[in-house]
Amino acid sequence: MISLEYKVHYYQDSRTGRSLVKEYIEHLSARESMRVDAYIRRLVDAGGYLEEPYSRHIDGDIRELRVDFARNRHRIFYFTVIGRRIILLHAFLKKTPKTPLGEIIRAQKNHDAFLEFDKDI
């Protein structure tokens, strides 16, 4: 039987094997980590697409999961690919009103590296 549920995958750097998104979430407080996990679950349940205020289009097929907790504004860039996969590309703590260009560029580089590496797409 074919699974209809979306699966979350953490982007891993091909040189280091590290997933900085996973590490980012693991270093949050327990309550913040639970909130992030709940938003990721909501993203999975919605089939990889959420409207504002939970998610926002960034560039191309990259979107931003928006997790606010108290005064902390966590952002996780992601995209959805064939095979019902949600790829979490990059995470950061947003401190400015506008998303910093450097954070977007980092997500785009991870996106491009993933597409280059994953030949199933």
Backbone as a printed PyTorch tensor [residue, N CA C, xyz], in Angstrom:
tensor([[[ 0.8380, -1.1790,  0.0000],
         [ 0.0000,  0.0000,  0.0000],
         [ 0.8900,  1.2520,  0.0000]],

        [[ 0.5040,  2.2460, -0.7650],
         [ 1.2570,  3.4940, -0.8800],
         [ 0.8270,  4.4410,  0.2420]],

        [[ 1.8110,  5.0290,  0.9200],
         [ 1.5170,  5.9700,  1.9950],
         [ 1.1520,  7.3240,  1.4040]],

        [[ 0.0860,  7.9150,  1.9180],
         [-0.3370,  9.2350,  1.4600],
         [ 0.1550, 10.3370,  2.3800]],

        [[ 0.8250,  9.9600,  3.4570],
         [ 1.3120, 10.9560,  4.4110],
         [ 2.6280, 11.5510,  3.9330]],

        [[ 2.7620, 12.8400,  4.1290],
         [ 4.0210, 13.5130,  3.8210],
         [ 5.0540, 13.1600,  4.8780]],

        [[ 6.3020, 13.1360,  4.4880],
         [ 7.4120, 12.8400,  5.3920],
         [ 8.3480, 14.0480,  5.4320]],

        [[ 8.8730, 14.3140,  6.6070],
         [ 9.8110, 15.4230,  6.7960],
         [11.2270, 14.8890,  6.7180]],

        [[12.0610, 15.5890,  5.9590],
         [13.4770, 15.2620,  5.8500],
         [14.2740, 16.5240,  6.1690]],

        [[15.3260, 16.3470,  6.9310],
         [16.2030, 17.4570,  7.2690],
         [17.3500, 17.4860,  6.2700]],

        [[17.5530, 18.6360,  5.6510],
         [18.6720, 18.7720,  4.7170],
         [19.9710, 18.4890,  5.4560]],

        [[20.8360, 17.6710,  4.8510],
         [22.1530, 17.3740,  5.4220],
         [23.2210, 17.8680,  4.4790]],

        [[24.1750, 18.5810,  5.0300],
         [25.2990, 19.0520,  4.2420],
         [26.1080, 17.8480,  3.7700]],

        [[26.3650, 17.7640,  2.4790],
         [27.0460, 16.5860,  1.9250],
         [28.5010, 16.4880,  2.3850]],

        [[29.1130, 17.6040,  2.7470],
         [30.5100, 17.5740,  3.2030],
         [30.6330, 17.1730,  4.6610]],

        [[29.7570, 17.6920,  5.4980],
         [29.8730, 17.4470,  6.9390],
         [28.9110, 16.3730,  7.4350]],

        [[27.8410, 16.1270,  6.6910],
         [26.8340, 15.1650,  7.1260],
         [25.9280, 15.7080,  8.2220]],

        [[26.0940, 16.9870,  8.5490],
         [25.3100, 17.6070,  9.6210],
         [24.0080, 18.1850,  9.0770]],

        [[22.9920, 18.1600,  9.9120],
         [21.7370, 18.8240,  9.6140],
         [21.6010, 19.9940, 10.5790]],

        [[21.8730, 21.1850, 10.0810],
         [21.8370, 22.3540, 10.9500],
         [20.4190, 22.6900, 11.4020]],

        [[19.4120, 22.3270, 10.6090],
         [18.0350, 22.5540, 11.0310],
         [17.7150, 21.6820, 12.2420]],

        [[18.0740, 20.4310, 12.1560],
         [17.8270, 19.5090, 13.2720],
         [18.5770, 19.9830, 14.5220]],

        [[19.8160, 20.4000, 14.3530],
         [20.6040, 20.8990, 15.4770],
         [19.9790, 22.1670, 16.0660]],

        [[19.4810, 23.0410, 15.2110],
         [18.8350, 24.2730, 15.6620],
         [17.6470, 23.9320, 16.5670]],

        [[16.8000, 23.0170, 16.1010],
         [15.6140, 22.6450, 16.8690],
         [16.0000, 21.9590, 18.1740]],

        [[17.0160, 21.1050, 18.1380],
         [17.4510, 20.3970, 19.3480],
         [18.0100, 21.3420, 20.4100]],

        [[18.5130, 22.5040, 20.0090],
         [19.0920, 23.4430, 20.9620],
         [18.0770, 24.4540, 21.5100]],

        [[16.8330, 24.3610, 21.0810],
         [15.7980, 25.2360, 21.6190],
         [15.3760, 24.7320, 23.0000]],

        [[14.7060, 25.5890, 23.7400],
         [14.1450, 25.1390, 25.0150],
         [13.1070, 24.0620, 24.7190]],

        [[12.7550, 23.2920, 25.7310],
         [11.7820, 22.2120, 25.5430],
         [10.4540, 22.7470, 25.0220]],

        [[ 9.9920, 23.8430, 25.5720],
         [ 8.7080, 24.4170, 25.1460],
         [ 8.7700, 24.9400, 23.7140]],

        [[ 9.8770, 25.5940, 23.3610],
         [10.0090, 26.0980, 21.9900],
         [10.1300, 24.9500, 20.9930]],

        [[10.8730, 23.9230, 21.3580],
         [11.0240, 22.7550, 20.5070],
         [ 9.6700, 22.0770, 20.2680]],

        [[ 8.8630, 21.9920, 21.3060],
         [ 7.5260, 21.4060, 21.1680],
         [ 6.6730, 22.2440, 20.2160]],

        [[ 6.7880, 23.5540, 20.2910],
         [ 6.0210, 24.4350, 19.4070],
         [ 6.4680, 24.2420, 17.9650]],

        [[ 7.7770, 24.1920, 17.7360],
         [ 8.2920, 23.9720, 16.3860],
         [ 7.8070, 22.6300, 15.8530]],

        [[ 7.9040, 21.5920, 16.6650],
         [ 7.4370, 20.2650, 16.2540],
         [ 5.9420, 20.2830, 15.9010]],

        [[ 5.1510, 21.0210, 16.6650],
         [ 3.7170, 21.1170, 16.3880],
         [ 3.4650, 21.7970, 15.0410]],

        [[ 4.2310, 22.8110, 14.7280],
         [ 4.0820, 23.4900, 13.4380],
         [ 4.5240, 22.5910, 12.2910]],

        [[ 5.5770, 21.8310, 12.5000],
         [ 6.0150, 20.8900, 11.4640],
         [ 4.9400, 19.8320, 11.2510]],

        [[ 4.3410, 19.3440, 12.3230],
         [ 3.2540, 18.3620, 12.2220],
         [ 2.0770, 18.9740, 11.4580]],

        [[ 1.7620, 20.2330, 11.7340],
         [ 0.6800, 20.9260, 11.0280],
         [ 1.0030, 21.0210,  9.5350]],

        [[ 2.2570, 21.2620,  9.2160],
         [ 2.6950, 21.3220,  7.8210],
         [ 2.5180, 19.9620,  7.1430]],

        [[ 2.8940, 18.8990,  7.8350],
         [ 2.7260, 17.5400,  7.3080],
         [ 1.2430, 17.2410,  7.0760]],

        [[ 0.4170, 17.5560,  8.0610],
         [-1.0150, 17.2770,  7.9640],
         [-1.6780, 18.0610,  6.8310]],

        [[-1.1170, 19.2290,  6.5130],
         [-1.6730, 20.0790,  5.4510],
         [-1.1100, 19.7280,  4.0730]],

        [[-0.3360, 18.6720,  3.9870],
         [ 0.1960, 18.2530,  2.7010],
         [ 1.3210, 19.1310,  2.1850]],

        [[ 2.0720, 19.7240,  3.1080],
         [ 3.2510, 20.4930,  2.7240],
         [ 2.9900, 21.9460,  2.3670]],

        [[ 1.7640, 22.4070,  2.6070],
         [ 1.4620, 23.7900,  2.2600],
         [ 0.5670, 24.4200,  3.3170]],

        [[ 1.0300, 25.5070,  3.8920],
         [ 0.2450, 26.2860,  4.8430],
         [ 0.1740, 27.7290,  4.3690]],

        [[-0.9330, 28.3750,  4.6210],
         [-1.1100, 29.7910,  4.2990],
         [-0.5330, 30.6480,  5.4350]],

        [[-0.4750, 31.9460,  5.1910],
         [-0.1050, 32.8750,  6.2550],
         [-1.1680, 32.8000,  7.3390]],

        [[-0.8290, 32.9520,  8.5630],
         [ 0.4330, 33.4190,  9.1230],
         [ 1.4310, 32.3090,  9.4210]],

        [[ 1.0910, 31.0570,  9.1180],
         [ 1.9660, 29.9360,  9.4600],
         [ 3.1380, 29.7660,  8.4930]],

        [[ 2.9500, 30.1850,  7.2710],
         [ 3.9610, 29.9930,  6.2520],
         [ 3.8840, 31.1500,  5.2640]],

        [[ 5.0100, 31.3950,  4.5890],
         [ 5.0490, 32.4760,  3.6180],
         [ 5.9800, 32.0790,  2.4850]],

        [[ 5.6080, 32.4640,  1.2570],
         [ 6.4520, 32.2060,  0.0950],
         [ 7.6910, 33.0920,  0.1750]],

        [[ 8.8610, 32.5110, -0.1260],
         [10.1170, 33.2630, -0.1060],
         [10.6350, 33.4880, -1.5200]],

        [[10.9140, 32.3810, -2.2220],
         [11.4750, 32.5010, -3.5690],
         [11.3790, 31.1530, -4.2710]],

        [[10.9470, 31.1460, -5.5160],
         [10.8280, 29.8880, -6.2420],
         [ 9.8870, 28.9560, -5.5070]],

        [[10.3470, 27.7460, -5.1830],
         [ 9.4900, 26.8180, -4.4330],
         [ 9.8490, 26.7760, -2.9520]],

        [[10.6610, 27.7360, -2.4980],
         [11.0480, 27.8120, -1.0820],
         [10.0110, 28.6260, -0.3130]],

        [[ 9.5950, 28.0520,  0.8190],
         [ 8.6660, 28.7270,  1.7230],
         [ 9.3060, 28.8260,  3.1090]],

        [[ 8.7030, 29.6480,  3.9430],
         [ 9.2030, 29.8920,  5.2870],
         [ 8.1330, 29.4830,  6.2870]],

        [[ 8.4490, 28.5270,  7.1490],
         [ 7.5700, 28.1570,  8.2510],
         [ 7.8270, 29.1720,  9.3620]],

        [[ 6.7650, 29.7880,  9.8580],
         [ 6.8890, 30.8920, 10.8110],
         [ 6.3920, 30.4470, 12.1770]],

        [[ 7.3200, 30.2730, 13.1050],
         [ 6.9780, 29.7910, 14.4420],
         [ 7.3430, 30.8810, 15.4480]],

        [[ 6.3330, 31.5300, 15.9830],
         [ 6.5560, 32.5760, 16.9760],
         [ 6.2860, 32.0110, 18.3660]],

        [[ 7.2130, 32.3050, 19.2740],
         [ 7.0810, 31.8390, 20.6460],
         [ 7.5700, 32.9620, 21.5480]],

        [[ 6.6570, 33.5480, 22.3030],
         [ 6.9650, 34.7120, 23.1290],
         [ 7.5690, 35.7780, 22.2200]],

        [[ 8.7750, 36.1970, 22.4960],
         [ 9.4170, 37.2190, 21.6550],
         [10.3330, 36.6210, 20.5900]],

        [[10.4620, 35.3270, 20.5860],
         [11.3250, 34.6610, 19.6040],
         [10.5320, 34.3270, 18.3500]],

        [[11.1370, 34.6590, 17.2190],
         [10.5030, 34.3810, 15.9280],
         [11.4030, 33.4080, 15.1630]],

        [[11.0760, 32.1320, 15.2590],
         [11.8510, 31.0960, 14.5790],
         [11.3460, 30.9600, 13.1530]],

        [[12.2920, 30.8170, 12.2270],
         [11.9440, 30.6530, 10.8250],
         [12.6630, 29.4210, 10.2890]],

        [[11.9100, 28.5940,  9.5570],
         [12.4840, 27.3990,  8.9480],
         [12.1080, 27.4120,  7.4760]],

        [[13.1140, 27.4860,  6.6160],
         [12.8770, 27.4320,  5.1800],
         [12.7040, 25.9770,  4.7660]],

        [[11.7760, 25.7500,  3.8570],
         [11.4940, 24.3880,  3.4150],
         [10.9440, 24.4100,  2.0000]],

        [[10.8790, 23.2360,  1.3970],
         [10.1400, 23.0560,  0.1530],
         [ 9.6390, 21.6290,  0.0870]],

        [[ 8.6680, 21.4040, -0.7770],
         [ 8.0370, 20.1020, -0.9210],
         [ 8.4380, 19.5260, -2.2700]],

        [[ 8.7800, 18.2360, -2.2780],
         [ 9.2260, 17.5920, -3.5150],
         [ 8.4040, 16.3410, -3.7950]],

        [[ 8.5960, 15.8220, -4.9840],
         [ 7.9240, 14.5980, -5.4120],
         [ 8.1730, 13.5100, -4.3730]],

        [[ 7.1870, 12.6770, -4.1870],
         [ 7.3090, 11.6050, -3.2090],
         [ 6.8040, 12.0170, -1.8520]],

        [[ 6.0330, 13.1210, -1.8240],
         [ 5.4330, 13.5990, -0.5700],
         [ 6.4870, 13.8320,  0.5070]],

        [[ 7.5470, 14.5280,  0.1060],
         [ 8.6260, 14.8400,  1.0410],
         [ 8.6930, 16.3390,  1.2800]],

        [[ 8.8360, 16.7140,  2.5200],
         [ 9.0500, 18.1010,  2.9150],
         [10.4950, 18.1870,  3.3690]],

        [[11.2740, 19.0230,  2.6990],
         [12.6920, 19.1580,  3.0080],
         [12.8900, 20.4470,  3.8020]],

        [[13.3530, 20.3050,  5.0460],
         [13.6650, 21.4700,  5.8860],
         [15.1000, 21.8800,  5.5750]],

        [[15.2540, 23.0760,  5.0220],
         [16.5330, 23.5180,  4.4730],
         [17.4210, 24.2940,  5.4400]],

        [[16.8210, 25.2070,  6.1750],
         [17.6160, 26.1360,  6.9830],
         [16.7210, 26.7460,  8.0550]],

        [[17.2690, 26.9670,  9.2470],
         [16.5040, 27.5670, 10.3440],
         [17.3200, 28.6790, 10.9840]],

        [[16.6050, 29.6840, 11.4760],
         [17.2840, 30.7810, 12.1660],
         [16.2910, 31.5260, 13.0410]],

        [[16.8280, 32.3140, 13.9520],
         [16.0280, 33.1670, 14.8220],
         [15.9560, 34.5350, 14.1670]],

        [[14.7640, 34.9470, 13.7970],
         [14.5830, 36.2200, 13.1010],
         [14.6010, 37.3560, 14.1130]],

        [[15.4730, 38.3360, 13.8730],
         [15.6250, 39.4510, 14.8030],
         [15.3030, 40.7920, 14.1690]],

        [[15.0440, 40.7970, 12.8600],
         [14.7650, 42.0360, 12.1400],
         [13.3900, 41.9440, 11.4860]],

        [[12.7820, 43.0880, 11.1720],
         [11.4550, 43.0490, 10.5360],
         [11.4540, 42.3130,  9.1890]],

        [[12.4990, 42.4720,  8.4210],
         [12.5930, 41.8380,  7.1160],
         [13.5350, 40.6390,  7.1920]],

        [[13.1950, 39.5780,  6.4660],
         [14.0520, 38.3880,  6.4550],
         [15.4050, 38.7550,  5.8440]],

        [[16.5040, 38.5340,  6.5600],
         [17.8300, 38.8870,  6.0390],
         [18.1600, 38.1240,  4.7510]],

        [[18.7140, 38.8320,  3.7860],
         [19.0650, 38.2470,  2.4970],
         [20.0410, 37.0870,  2.6600]],

        [[20.9780, 37.1860,  3.5960],
         [21.9460, 36.1080,  3.8220],
         [21.2790, 34.8010,  4.2080]],

        [[20.1920, 34.8730,  4.9730],
         [19.4650, 33.6700,  5.3720],
         [18.7510, 33.0520,  4.1600]],

        [[18.2090, 33.8950,  3.3100],
         [17.5440, 33.4090,  2.0940],
         [18.5610, 32.7570,  1.1650]],

        [[19.7070, 33.3800,  1.0170],
         [20.7580, 32.8380,  0.1460],
         [21.2160, 31.4740,  0.6650]],

        [[21.3680, 31.3470,  1.9630],
         [21.7770, 30.0590,  2.5480],
         [20.7400, 28.9800,  2.2360]],

        [[19.4660, 29.3070,  2.3680],
         [18.4070, 28.3510,  2.0510],
         [18.4310, 27.9860,  0.5720]],

        [[18.6590, 28.9730, -0.2930],
         [18.7200, 28.7040, -1.7300],
         [19.8880, 27.7800, -2.0770]],

        [[21.0220, 27.9920, -1.4360],
         [22.1860, 27.1220, -1.6800],
         [21.8900, 25.6970, -1.2260]],

        [[21.2590, 25.5430, -0.0840],
         [20.8990, 24.2140,  0.4010],
         [19.8810, 23.5590, -0.5380]],

        [[18.9360, 24.3380, -1.0000],
         [17.9300, 23.8660, -1.9550],
         [18.6070, 23.3430, -3.2210]],

        [[19.5010, 24.1420, -3.7830],
         [20.1910, 23.7570, -5.0240],
         [21.0630, 22.5240, -4.8010]],

        [[21.7510, 22.4740, -3.6620],
         [22.5930, 21.3110, -3.3530],
         [21.7400, 20.0580, -3.1990]],

        [[20.5880, 20.1950, -2.5760],
         [19.6950, 19.0400, -2.4180],
         [19.2370, 18.5290, -3.7810]],

        [[18.8140, 19.4410, -4.6420],
         [18.3400, 19.0370, -5.9640],
         [19.4510, 18.4040, -6.7970]],

        [[20.6650, 18.8770, -6.6320],
         [21.8030, 18.3180, -7.3530],
         [22.1040, 16.9020, -6.8540]],

        [[21.9860, 16.7130, -5.5570],
         [22.3160, 15.4320, -4.9480],
         [21.1970, 14.4020, -5.1110]],

        [[19.9430, 14.8570, -4.9600],
         [18.8020, 13.9380, -4.9890],
         [18.3170, 13.7670, -6.4300]],

        [[18.7090, 12.7230, -7.0500],
         [18.3810, 12.4800, -8.4640],
         [16.9810, 11.8880, -8.6440]],

        [[16.2340, 11.6700, -7.5500],
         [14.8840, 11.1090, -7.6460],
         [13.8560, 12.1650, -8.0500]],

        [[14.2700, 13.4120, -8.1480],
         [13.3220, 14.4990, -8.4240],
         [13.2310, 14.7590, -9.9120]]])
